Amino acid sequence: MRPTTLFAALAGLTLVQCQGDVPSCARPCLDDAAEKETSCSVDDAACICKGDSFSKIQGAATGCILKECGQEVALNKVLPVVQNICKSRGSE
């Protein structure tokens, strides 16, 4: 799987909903990206899953997650959780 797939999936993650499932190395990256790049609260999945917010978080979080977690964890642990967040809300 390519890191670009990870980029697209990372943007929809809202940490409050799935904090127990997200590796701890990724949590600060995702919180920081949501807070700095959008006006969304980290617990507002509807806001985070919208197109513009999704793209902004995607751009800001991916590099941090790859750096902090490594590609193996990012692709095999973070990505599966992230892929289901907005999908379960009917967004993406």
NULUMVEX-55432 format. One record per atom (N, C-alpha, C, CB): x, y, z. Coordinates in steps of 0.02 Angstrom, whole numbers, padded with zeros to 5 digits, always signed. Glycine has a CB too. Layout:
N
XYZ;...
// end
This chain:
92
+00042-00059+00000;+00000+00000+00000;+00044+00062+00000;-00048+00000+00061;+00025+00110-00038;+00064+00171-00044;+00046+00221+00011;+00054+00203-00112;+00095+00262+00031;+00080+00315+00080;+00026+00363+00057;+00143+00353+00095;+00017+00371-00010;-00036+00416-00033;-00105+00392-00012;-00033+00423-00108;-00114+00326-00007;-00177+00300+00018;-00187+00321+00090;-00179+00223+00012;-00133+00320+00128;-00135+00342+00197;-00154+00415+00201;-00067+00331+00231;-00127+00457+00157;-00142+00529+00158;-00218+00540+00153;-00106+00565+00100;-00249+00506+00108;-00321+00516+00097;-00361+00491+00157;-00343+00479+00034;-00341+00438+00186;-00379+00409+00241;-00370+00446+00307;-00360+00338+00250;-00313+00474+00318;-00298+00505+00383;-00343+00564+00399;-00228+00527+00385;-00365+00598+00349;-00401+00660+00360;-00466+00652+00398;-00414+00692+00296;-00498+00597+00394;-00564+00590+00425;-00564+00569+00497;-00604+00543+00387;-00507+00563+00527;-00505+00535+00594;-00525+00586+00647;-00436+00510+00609;-00569+00566+00691;-00586+00606+00749;-00568+00566+00811;-00661+00627+00750;-00522+00591+00848;-00491+00552+00901;-00536+00535+00959;-00433+00589+00927;-00583+00577+00974;-00626+00563+01031;-00667+00500+01019;-00672+00623+01045;-00688+00489+00958;-00730+00432+00942;-00693+00366+00944;-00761+00441+00875;-00629+00367+00928;-00593+00303+00921;-00527+00304+00956;-00583+00287+00848;-00520+00344+01007;-00456+00353+01042;-00425+00287+01063;-00466+00397+01102;-00466+00240+01085;-00439+00176+01107;-00410+00136+01050;-00491+00137+01141;-00433+00147+00989;-00410+00109+00931;-00350+00140+00896;-00466+00102+00883;-00341+00204+00904;-00287+00240+00869;-00222+00232+00909;-00304+00315+00860;-00169+00211+00876;-00105+00206+00912;-00087+00273+00944;-00049+00184+00864;-00059+00271+01003;-00044+00332+01040;+00004+00377+01002;-00015+00315+01108;+00046+00350+00960;+00094+00391+00922;+00058+00437+00873;+00143+00346+00885;-00002+00419+00851;-00038+00458+00801;-00084+00510+00831;-00079+00412+00758;-00104+00501+00892;-00154+00546+00923;-00133+00619+00923;-00168+00525+00993;-00073+00636+00947;-00054+00707+00947;-00052+00737+00876;+00013+00716+00980;-00031+00698+00828;-00028+00722+00759;-00097+00741+00733;+00003+00669+00713;-00145+00698+00746;-00213+00709+00723;-00248+00766+00760;-00254+00646+00730;-00239+00769+00825;-00267+00824+00864;-00239+00891+00840;-00253+00815+00939;-00173+00893+00833;-00139+00954+00813;-00162+00976+00744;-00064+00944+00814;-00167+00930+00697;-00188+00947+00630;-00259+00974+00629;-00183+00886+00584;-00304+00943+00665;-00374+00966+00667;-00378+01035+00698;-00417+00917+00707;-00341+01047+00752;-00344+01111+00787;-00312+01167+00747;-00311+01105+00854;-00255+01153+00715;-00219+01206+00680;-00246+01220+00610;-00147+01187+00674;-00271+01170+00577;-00289+01177+00506;-00363+01189+00493;-00269+01117+00469;-00405+01180+00544;-00477+01189+00535;-00507+01227+00595;-00513+01121+00526;-00569+01243+00589;-00605+01272+00646;-00644+01218+00682;-00653+01328+00622;-00632+01155+00663;-00667+01098+00693;-00640+01082+00762;-00662+01036+00648;-00684+01062+00806;-00664+01033+00870;-00642+00962+00855;-00722+01036+00924;-00594+00936+00892;-00570+00868+00878;-00624+00815+00890;-00510+00853+00921;-00678+00833+00923;-00732+00785+00933;-00792+00796+00888;-00754+00787+01005;-00784+00839+00837;-00839+00854+00790;-00827+00817+00724;-00844+00930+00779;-00848+00754+00722;-00837+00713+00662;-00871+00742+00601;-00861+00643+00674;-00930+00771+00608;-00965+00799+00551;-00923+00854+00518;-01033+00827+00572;-00892+00896+00558;-00850+00949+00533;-00785+00921+00502;-00833+00999+00589;-00753+00876+00538;-00690+00847+00515;-00698+00809+00450;-00661+00802+00568;-00754+00776+00441;-00764+00734+00382;-00786+00773+00320;-00816+00682+00397;-00797+00838+00325;-00814+00878+00267;-00753+00886+00223;-00841+00947+00289;-00764+00894+00158;-00711+00897+00109;-00653+00942+00124;-00740+00917+00046;-00665+01006+00136;-00610+01053+00147;-00572+01037+00211;-00636+01125+00150;-00607+01022+00264;-00574+01004+00327;-00535+00940+00319;-00626+00997+00384;-00565+00892+00286;-00534+00827+00273;-00467+00838+00238;-00580+00783+00229;-00466+00879+00187;-00404+00892+00149;-00351+00927+00191;-00420+00934+00088;-00371+00975+00231;-00323+01012+00272;-00291+00967+00325;-00357+01071+00306;-00332+00927+00358;-00306+00881+00409;-00260+00830+00376;-00363+00846+00447;-00281+00806+00319;-00241+00758+00280;-00171+00784+00268;-00275+00742+00214;-00167+00845+00244;-00102+00875+00229;-00058+00884+00291;-00111+00940+00196;-00089+00902+00345;-00050+00917+00406;-00032+00855+00447;-00089+00964+00449;-00073+00804+00448;-00062+00747+00493;-00018+00692+00464;-00127+00719+00512;-00019+00682+00400;+00013+00624+00371;+00088+00621+00385;+00002+00622+00297;+00123+00675+00372;+00196+00675+00384;+00213+00661+00456;+00226+00741+00362;+00175+00692+00501;+00186+00682+00573;+00175+00609+00592;+00140+00727+00613;+00121+00579+00567;+00106+00510+00584;+00159+00463+00557;+00037+00490+00558;+00180+00474+00495;+00233+00432+00467;+00297+00439+00507;+00246+00451+00393;+00313+00500+00529;+00373+00512+00568;+00368+00481+00638;+00387+00587+00574;+00312+00492+00671;+00305+00471+00741;+00289+00396+00748;+00250+00511+00773;+00254+00368+00700;+00232+00298+00706;+00271+00250+00660;+00159+00293+00689;+00299+00277+00607;+00331+00235+00557;+00280+00211+00507;+00366+00175+00591;+00304+00193+00448;+00259+00174+00394;+00220+00110+00410;+00299+00164+00330;+00252+00062+00441;+00218-00002+00457;+00157+00009+00502;+00267-00050+00492;+00165+00047+00556;+00110+00061+00602;+00058+00106+00568;+00135+00094+00667;+00082+00156+00532;+00036+00202+00498;-00010+00164+00450;+00076+00256+00460;+00019+00119+00411;-00020+00084+00361;-00061+00026+00389;+00026+00058+00308;-00035-00008+00439;-00068-00069+00463;-00109-00060+00527;-00018-00121+00475;-00100-00005+00562;-00139+00007+00623;-00180+00071+00619;-00092+00009+00683;-00149+00126+00600;-00185+00189+00596;-00234+00189+00538;-00136+00249+00590;-00210+00170+00480;-00251+00172+00419;-00317+00134+00425;-00212+00145+00362;-00318+00072+00449;-00382+00036+00453;-00434+00071+00497;-00370-00033+00479;-00412+00101+00552;-00458+00137+00596;-00485+00199+00560;-00424+00157+00662;-00439+00236+00530;-00456+00298+00497;-00505+00287+00439;-00394+00333+00471;-00494+00235+00402;-00537+00221+00344;-00610+00213+00364;-00514+00159+00308;-00623+00192+00424;-00691+00179+00445;-00726+00237+00478;-00692+00121+00492;-00690+00288+00499;-00720+00343+00536;-00771+00382+00495;-00666+00391+00561;-00750+00413+00441;-00797+00452+00401;-00843+00407+00362;-00759+00499+00353;-00819+00349+00342;-00862+00301+00307;-00922+00283+00350;-00822+00238+00288;-00911+00273+00414;-00966+00255+00458;-01015+00313+00469;-00939+00232+00526;-00992+00374+00455;-01035+00433+00460;-01068+00449+00394;-00994+00493+00485;-01052+00411+00342;-01080+00425+00276;-01045+00482+00242;-01153+00440+00282;-00984+00498+00264;-00945+00553+00235;-00883+00524+00202;-00926+00605+00288;-00845+00567+00170;-00778+00554+00144;-00767+00597+00085;-00767+00482+00125;
// end
